Amino acid sequence: MTTYSREELVRQVLLRLGAVDADEAPEAREAEDVGRMAQTVLEDLYSEGKLPFDINGDIPARYLTHLSYIIAKPLIADFGALSREVTILRAAEEAMRAINRLNATTYQGAVVSSEYF
């Protein structure tokens, strides 16, 4: 399973916000601000049972894009990404639905005893 570091998650969020270009390295201050928000969002989602992995370790690939939009959402105004607001908000809503689908479990009913006559 492919995984990504927290730094890559931060970079993805900055890309969503338009704070960095595809070939640009993030500035330390921006990375710190996004890193704090990422920690908050990851802790909230983990405590709600939405993330089935260690949030202090690497992030599974199938969660990276979804998390980047969810983390970008509260940072829109801080990073002046108002021109991207509609796109980020819609993507964040879809990302939350996707995370819910990734964690949906099939119904496991209780064991029912059978009586044979």
PyMOL commands that set and color helices and strands:
alter all, ss='L'
color gray80, all
select helices_A, chain A and resi 6-17+28-47+61-75+82-102
alter helices_A, ss='H'
color red, helices_A
select strands_A, chain A and resi 3-4+59-60
alter strands_A, ss='S'
color yellow, strands_A
deselect
rebuild
show_as cartoon
